[in-house]
Amino acid sequence: MEFYNLKTRTKVDVPDSDVRKTKMVRKTKNGEQTRYALKATYQGSTLYKFVNEATYNATNVAEV
Protein backbone atom coordinates (compact mmCIF):
# COMPACT_ATOMS: atom_id res chain seq x y z
CA MET A 1 0.00 0.00 0.00
CA GLU A 2 1.31 3.45 -0.83
CA PHE A 3 1.84 6.06 1.91
CA TYR A 4 3.43 9.51 1.88
CA ASN A 5 6.37 9.95 4.27
CA LEU A 6 6.39 13.52 5.61
CA LYS A 7 9.97 13.30 6.90
CA THR A 8 11.53 12.34 3.59
CA ARG A 9 8.79 13.91 1.43
CA THR A 10 8.51 10.79 -0.71
CA LYS A 11 5.92 8.15 -1.45
CA VAL A 12 6.76 4.73 -0.02
CA ASP A 13 5.28 1.28 -0.54
CA VAL A 14 4.45 -0.48 2.72
CA PRO A 15 3.55 -4.19 2.82
CA ASP A 16 -0.03 -4.92 3.90
CA SER A 17 1.28 -6.91 6.86
CA ASP A 18 2.55 -3.64 8.43
CA VAL A 19 -0.72 -1.73 7.93
CA ARG A 20 -3.45 -1.37 10.56
CA LYS A 21 -6.70 0.57 10.41
CA THR A 22 -7.94 2.89 13.11
CA LYS A 23 -11.02 4.98 13.77
CA MET A 24 -10.55 8.35 15.50
CA VAL A 25 -13.64 9.82 17.20
CA ARG A 26 -13.69 13.20 18.85
CA LYS A 27 -16.41 15.31 20.36
CA THR A 28 -17.18 18.71 18.89
CA LYS A 29 -19.70 21.30 19.97
CA ASN A 30 -22.09 19.98 17.28
CA GLY A 31 -21.71 16.28 18.08
CA GLU A 32 -19.05 13.73 17.17
CA GLN A 33 -16.56 13.65 14.30
CA THR A 34 -15.24 10.32 13.06
CA ARG A 35 -12.07 10.10 10.97
CA TYR A 36 -10.91 6.88 9.35
CA ALA A 37 -7.19 6.24 8.89
CA LEU A 38 -4.74 3.58 7.84
CA LYS A 39 -1.65 3.45 10.04
CA ALA A 40 1.68 1.90 9.06
CA THR A 41 5.15 1.55 10.52
CA TYR A 42 7.96 2.04 8.02
CA GLN A 43 11.65 2.21 9.00
CA GLY A 44 10.82 3.39 12.51
CA SER A 45 8.35 6.08 11.39
CA THR A 46 4.60 5.97 11.89
CA LEU A 47 2.72 6.88 8.72
CA TYR A 48 -0.96 7.80 8.47
CA LYS A 49 -3.26 7.82 5.47
CA PHE A 50 -6.74 9.27 5.95
CA VAL A 51 -9.43 7.51 3.94
CA ASN A 52 -13.20 7.60 3.57
CA GLU A 53 -15.52 5.16 5.32
CA ALA A 54 -16.03 2.95 2.26
CA THR A 55 -12.28 2.44 1.79
CA TYR A 56 -11.89 1.84 5.52
CA ASN A 57 -14.50 -0.93 5.48
CA ALA A 58 -13.15 -2.48 2.27
CA THR A 59 -9.57 -2.74 3.53
CA ASN A 60 -8.75 -6.20 4.88
CA VAL A 61 -6.22 -5.41 7.62
CA ALA A 62 -6.34 -5.66 11.40
CA GLU A 63 -8.04 -2.91 13.39
CA VAL A 64 -6.20 -1.12 16.19
BAFIPA-921608 format. One record per atom (N, C-alpha, C, O): residue in one letter; residue number from 0; atom name; x, y, z. Coordinates in Angstrom, 3 decimals, always signed. Example, Ala and Ser with C-alpha at 12.3 -4.5 7.8 and 13.67 -1.06 7.14 Angstrom:
SEGU  aa    i  at        px        py        pz
SEGU   a    0   N   +13.190    -5.690    +7.800
SEGU   a    0  CA   +12.300    -4.500    +7.800
SEGU   a    0   C   +13.200    -3.300    +7.800
SEGU   a    0   O   +14.236    -3.319    +8.465
SEGU   s    1   N   +12.850    -2.250    +7.080
SEGU   s    1  CA   +13.670    -1.060    +7.140
SEGU   s    1   C   +12.900    +0.030    +7.870
SEGU   s    1   O   +13.409    +1.138    +8.039
This chain:
SEGU  aa    i  at        px        py        pz
SEGU   m    0   N    +0.848    -1.163    +0.000
SEGU   m    0  CA    +0.000    +0.000    +0.000
SEGU   m    0   C    +0.902    +1.236    +0.000
SEGU   m    0   O    +1.965    +1.238    +0.621
SEGU   e    1   N    +0.481    +2.257    -0.682
SEGU   e    1  CA    +1.305    +3.454    -0.827
SEGU   e    1   C    +0.953    +4.497    +0.237
SEGU   e    1   O    -0.216    +4.826    +0.436
SEGU   f    2   N    +1.972    +5.007    +0.909
SEGU   f    2  CA    +1.842    +6.063    +1.905
SEGU   f    2   C    +2.791    +7.190    +1.535
SEGU   f    2   O    +3.734    +6.990    +0.770
SEGU   y    3   N    +2.540    +8.376    +2.078
SEGU   y    3  CA    +3.431    +9.514    +1.885
SEGU   y    3   C    +4.188    +9.750    +3.176
SEGU   y    3   O    +3.577    +9.942    +4.228
SEGU   n    4   N    +5.519    +9.738    +3.110
SEGU   n    4  CA    +6.367    +9.954    +4.274
SEGU   n    4   C    +6.672   +11.443    +4.378
SEGU   n    4   O    +7.330   +12.006    +3.503
SEGU   l    5   N    +6.198   +12.082    +5.445
SEGU   l    5  CA    +6.394   +13.516    +5.609
SEGU   l    5   C    +7.843   +13.889    +5.919
SEGU   l    5   O    +8.289   +14.981    +5.565
SEGU   k    6   N    +8.573   +13.002    +6.568
SEGU   k    6  CA    +9.971   +13.302    +6.902
SEGU   k    6   C   +10.847   +13.364    +5.657
SEGU   k    6   O   +11.645   +14.288    +5.495
SEGU   t    7   N   +10.694   +12.384    +4.786
SEGU   t    7  CA   +11.530   +12.338    +3.586
SEGU   t    7   C   +10.858   +12.962    +2.377
SEGU   t    7   O   +11.489   +13.129    +1.333
SEGU   r    8   N    +9.586   +13.308    +2.505
SEGU   r    8  CA    +8.791   +13.906    +1.435
SEGU   r    8   C    +8.785   +13.036    +0.175
SEGU   r    8   O    +8.963   +13.520    -0.942
SEGU   t    9   N    +8.575   +11.744    +0.395
SEGU   t    9  CA    +8.510   +10.793    -0.709
SEGU   t    9   C    +7.353    +9.834    -0.484
SEGU   t    9   O    +6.870    +9.678    +0.638
SEGU   k   10   N    +6.917    +9.197    -1.555
SEGU   k   10  CA    +5.917    +8.147    -1.453
SEGU   k   10   C    +6.649    +6.833    -1.237
SEGU   k   10   O    +7.661    +6.565    -1.885
SEGU   v   11   N    +6.139    +6.015    -0.328
SEGU   v   11  CA    +6.760    +4.731    -0.016
SEGU   v   11   C    +5.708    +3.634    -0.108
SEGU   v   11   O    +4.531    +3.860    +0.173
SEGU   d   12   N    +6.146    +2.447    -0.504
SEGU   d   12  CA    +5.280    +1.276    -0.535
SEGU   d   12   C    +5.485    +0.475    +0.734
SEGU   d   12   O    +6.602    +0.070    +1.054
SEGU   v   13   N    +4.397    +0.250    +1.455
SEGU   v   13  CA    +4.447    -0.483    +2.717
SEGU   v   13   C    +3.696    -1.800    +2.517
SEGU   v   13   O    +2.588    -1.796    +1.979
SEGU   p   14   N    +4.276    -2.922    +2.939
SEGU   p   14  CA    +3.550    -4.188    +2.818
SEGU   p   14   C    +2.280    -4.187    +3.668
SEGU   p   14   O    +2.230    -3.565    +4.729
SEGU   d   15   N    +1.259    -4.890    +3.187
SEGU   d   15  CA    -0.028    -4.923    +3.895
SEGU   d   15   C    +0.086    -5.518    +5.291
SEGU   d   15   O    -0.761    -5.252    +6.143
SEGU   s   16   N    +1.113    -6.314    +5.538
SEGU   s   16  CA    +1.279    -6.909    +6.862
SEGU   s   16   C    +1.654    -5.864    +7.916
SEGU   s   16   O    +1.476    -6.111    +9.109
SEGU   d   17   N    +2.168    -4.704    +7.499
SEGU   d   17  CA    +2.549    -3.639    +8.429
SEGU   d   17   C    +1.484    -2.556    +8.558
SEGU   d   17   O    +1.712    -1.548    +9.227
SEGU   v   18   N    +0.337    -2.744    +7.937
SEGU   v   18  CA    -0.722    -1.729    +7.929
SEGU   v   18   C    -1.825    -2.139    +8.901
SEGU   v   18   O    -2.222    -3.304    +8.952
SEGU   r   19   N    -2.308    -1.180    +9.660
SEGU   r   19  CA    -3.447    -1.368   +10.560
SEGU   r   19   C    -4.446    -0.245   +10.275
SEGU   r   19   O    -4.073    +0.821    +9.783
SEGU   k   20   N    -5.716    -0.497   +10.589
SEGU   k   20  CA    -6.698    +0.565   +10.413
SEGU   k   20   C    -7.197    +1.031   +11.770
SEGU   k   20   O    -7.301    +0.246   +12.713
SEGU   t   21   N    -7.501    +2.312   +11.856
SEGU   t   21  CA    -7.944    +2.889   +13.114
SEGU   t   21   C    -9.041    +3.913   +12.850
SEGU   t   21   O    -9.092    +4.550   +11.798
SEGU   k   22   N    -9.912    +4.045   +13.837
SEGU   k   22  CA   -11.021    +4.985   +13.771
SEGU   k   22   C   -10.814    +6.007   +14.879
SEGU   k   22   O   -10.693    +5.640   +16.048
SEGU   m   23   N   -10.773    +7.284   +14.522
SEGU   m   23  CA   -10.555    +8.351   +15.497
SEGU   m   23   C   -11.857    +9.121   +15.671
SEGU   m   23   O   -12.387    +9.687   +14.715
SEGU   v   24   N   -12.370    +9.138   +16.901
SEGU   v   24  CA   -13.636    +9.815   +17.198
SEGU   v   24   C   -13.348   +10.918   +18.198
SEGU   v   24   O   -12.693   +10.698   +19.216
SEGU   r   25   N   -13.841   +12.096   +17.899
SEGU   r   25  CA   -13.690   +13.198   +18.850
SEGU   r   25   C   -14.996   +13.952   +18.958
SEGU   r   25   O   -15.798   +13.991   +18.024
SEGU   k   26   N   -15.190   +14.550   +20.122
SEGU   k   26  CA   -16.412   +15.310   +20.362
SEGU   k   26   C   -16.195   +16.757   +19.940
SEGU   k   26   O   -15.157   +17.354   +20.226
SEGU   t   27   N   -17.181   +17.303   +19.263
SEGU   t   27  CA   -17.179   +18.708   +18.892
SEGU   t   27   C   -18.409   +19.354   +19.518
SEGU   t   27   O   -19.226   +18.671   +20.135
SEGU   k   28   N   -18.539   +20.638   +19.364
SEGU   k   28  CA   -19.695   +21.298   +19.966
SEGU   k   28   C   -20.998   +20.918   +19.255
SEGU   k   28   O   -22.081   +21.104   +19.809
SEGU   n   29   N   -20.899   +20.385   +18.028
SEGU   n   29  CA   -22.090   +19.984   +17.279
SEGU   n   29   C   -22.337   +18.485   +17.307
SEGU   n   29   O   -23.272   +18.011   +16.662
SEGU   g   30   N   -21.529   +17.729   +18.032
SEGU   g   30  CA   -21.712   +16.282   +18.078
SEGU   g   30   C   -20.374   +15.570   +18.050
SEGU   g   30   O   -19.433   +15.981   +18.728
SEGU   e   31   N   -20.286   +14.497   +17.264
SEGU   e   31  CA   -19.053   +13.733   +17.168
SEGU   e   31   C   -18.539   +13.748   +15.738
SEGU   e   31   O   -19.313   +13.772   +14.781
SEGU   q   32   N   -17.210   +13.733   +15.611
SEGU   q   32  CA   -16.564   +13.653   +14.304
SEGU   q   32   C   -15.765   +12.352   +14.262
SEGU   q   32   O   -14.987   +12.064   +15.172
SEGU   t   33   N   -15.959   +11.578   +13.214
SEGU   t   33  CA   -15.240   +10.324   +13.059
SEGU   t   33   C   -14.325   +10.438   +11.847
SEGU   t   33   O   -14.761   +10.801   +10.755
SEGU   r   34   N   -13.040   +10.119   +12.059
SEGU   r   34  CA   -12.072   +10.102   +10.966
SEGU   r   34   C   -11.529    +8.692   +10.849
SEGU   r   34   O   -11.233    +8.042   +11.852
SEGU   y   35   N   -11.402    +8.230    +9.633
SEGU   y   35  CA   -10.909    +6.883    +9.350
SEGU   y   35   C    -9.496    +6.994    +8.790
SEGU   y   35   O    -9.229    +7.815    +7.912
SEGU   a   36   N    -8.590    +6.157    +9.309
SEGU   a   36  CA    -7.194    +6.243    +8.886
SEGU   a   36   C    -6.574    +4.862    +8.794
SEGU   a   36   O    -6.978    +3.930    +9.489
SEGU   l   37   N    -5.585    +4.753    +7.920
SEGU   l   37  CA    -4.738    +3.582    +7.841
SEGU   l   37   C    -3.401    +3.982    +8.438
SEGU   l   37   O    -2.868    +5.046    +8.124
SEGU   k   38   N    -2.865    +3.136    +9.293
SEGU   k   38  CA    -1.651    +3.451   +10.043
SEGU   k   38   C    -0.603    +2.388    +9.714
SEGU   k   38   O    -0.892    +1.192    +9.735
SEGU   a   39   N    +0.620    +2.839    +9.410
SEGU   a   39  CA    +1.684    +1.901    +9.059
SEGU   a   39   C    +2.973    +2.301    +9.760
SEGU   a   39   O    +3.191    +3.468   +10.085
SEGU   t   40   N    +3.820    +1.301    +9.985
SEGU   t   40  CA    +5.150    +1.549   +10.524
SEGU   t   40   C    +6.150    +1.224    +9.431
SEGU   t   40   O    +6.165    +0.114    +8.899
SEGU   y   41   N    +6.987    +2.200    +9.097
SEGU   y   41  CA    +7.955    +2.039    +8.021
SEGU   y   41   C    +9.286    +2.636    +8.452
SEGU   y   41   O    +9.390    +3.848    +8.640
SEGU   q   42   N   +10.296    +1.802    +8.608
SEGU   q   42  CA   +11.651    +2.205    +9.002
SEGU   q   42   C   +11.641    +3.076   +10.257
SEGU   q   42   O   +12.338    +4.089   +10.317
SEGU   g   43   N   +10.863    +2.687   +11.246
SEGU   g   43  CA   +10.818    +3.392   +12.513
SEGU   g   43   C    +9.878    +4.576   +12.554
SEGU   g   43   O    +9.691    +5.161   +13.620
SEGU   s   44   N    +9.276    +4.956   +11.433
SEGU   s   44  CA    +8.351    +6.080   +11.387
SEGU   s   44   C    +6.918    +5.568   +11.321
SEGU   s   44   O    +6.641    +4.539   +10.704
SEGU   t   45   N    +6.020    +6.294   +11.959
SEGU   t   45  CA    +4.602    +5.974   +11.886
SEGU   t   45   C    +3.985    +6.832   +10.797
SEGU   t   45   O    +4.097    +8.058   +10.821
SEGU   l   46   N    +3.336    +6.185    +9.846
SEGU   l   46  CA    +2.723    +6.885    +8.723
SEGU   l   46   C    +1.205    +6.746    +8.813
SEGU   l   46   O    +0.695    +5.690    +9.186
SEGU   y   47   N    +0.492    +7.809    +8.471
SEGU   y   47  CA    -0.965    +7.800    +8.474
SEGU   y   47   C    -1.468    +8.134    +7.081
SEGU   y   47   O    -0.861    +8.918    +6.351
SEGU   k   48   N    -2.590    +7.521    +6.730
SEGU   k   48  CA    -3.259    +7.818    +5.473
SEGU   k   48   C    -4.747    +7.901    +5.783
SEGU   k   48   O    -5.367    +6.897    +6.134
SEGU   f   49   N    -5.319    +9.088    +5.657
SEGU   f   49  CA    -6.737    +9.272    +5.953
SEGU   f   49   C    -7.561    +8.853    +4.742
SEGU   f   49   O    -7.264    +9.234    +3.610
SEGU   v   50   N    -8.598    +8.064    +4.999
SEGU   v   50  CA    -9.432    +7.510    +3.935
SEGU   v   50   C   -10.900    +7.723    +4.281
SEGU   v   50   O   -11.237    +8.089    +5.407
SEGU   n   51   N   -11.770    +7.490    +3.301
SEGU   n   51  CA   -13.199    +7.600    +3.567
SEGU   n   51   C   -13.719    +6.302    +4.186
SEGU   n   51   O   -12.991    +5.313    +4.271
SEGU   e   52   N   -14.953    +6.313    +4.608
SEGU   e   52  CA   -15.518    +5.157    +5.321
SEGU   e   52   C   -15.612    +3.918    +4.438
SEGU   e   52   O   -15.407    +2.803    +4.918
SEGU   a   53   N   -15.917    +4.093    +3.163
SEGU   a   53  CA   -16.032    +2.949    +2.256
SEGU   a   53   C   -14.678    +2.254    +2.073
SEGU   a   53   O   -14.608    +1.025    +2.073
SEGU   t   54   N   -13.623    +3.024    +1.919
SEGU   t   54  CA   -12.283    +2.444    +1.786
SEGU   t   54   C   -11.863    +1.782    +3.086
SEGU   t   54   O   -11.231    +0.725    +3.070
SEGU   y   55   N   -12.205    +2.390    +4.200
SEGU   y   55  CA   -11.890    +1.843    +5.515
SEGU   y   55   C   -12.534    +0.465    +5.690
SEGU   y   55   O   -11.882    -0.472    +6.150
SEGU   n   56   N   -13.798    +0.344    +5.327
SEGU   n   56  CA   -14.505    -0.926    +5.482
SEGU   n   56   C   -14.033    -1.972    +4.475
SEGU   n   56   O   -14.083    -3.167    +4.767
SEGU   a   57   N   -13.579    -1.551    +3.308
SEGU   a   57  CA   -13.153    -2.482    +2.267
SEGU   a   57   C   -11.730    -3.000    +2.488
SEGU   a   57   O   -11.354    -4.015    +1.902
SEGU   t   58   N   -10.942    -2.333    +3.312
SEGU   t   58  CA    -9.568    -2.736    +3.533
SEGU   t   58   C    -9.531    -3.929    +4.493
SEGU   t   58   O   -10.134    -3.896    +5.566
SEGU   n   59   N    -8.819    -4.977    +4.091
SEGU   n   59  CA    -8.751    -6.200    +4.883
SEGU   n   59   C    -7.456    -6.258    +5.693
SEGU   n   59   O    -6.572    -7.067    +5.413
SEGU   v   60   N    -7.360    -5.395    +6.691
SEGU   v   60  CA    -6.222    -5.409    +7.623
SEGU   v   60   C    -6.767    -5.366    +9.039
SEGU   v   60   O    -7.948    -5.086    +9.250
SEGU   a   61   N    -5.913    -5.642   +10.002
SEGU   a   61  CA    -6.338    -5.657   +11.399
SEGU   a   61   C    -6.684    -4.256   +11.887
SEGU   a   61   O    -6.109    -3.267   +11.433
SEGU   e   62   N    -7.631    -4.184   +12.818
SEGU   e   62  CA    -8.041    -2.908   +13.394
SEGU   e   62   C    -7.336    -2.692   +14.712
SEGU   e   62   O    -7.190    -3.620   +15.508
SEGU   v   63   N    -6.894    -1.459   +14.945
SEGU   v   63  CA    -6.202    -1.123   +16.195
SEGU   v   63   C    -7.218    -0.786   +17.249
SEGU   v   63   O    -6.852    -0.473   +18.382
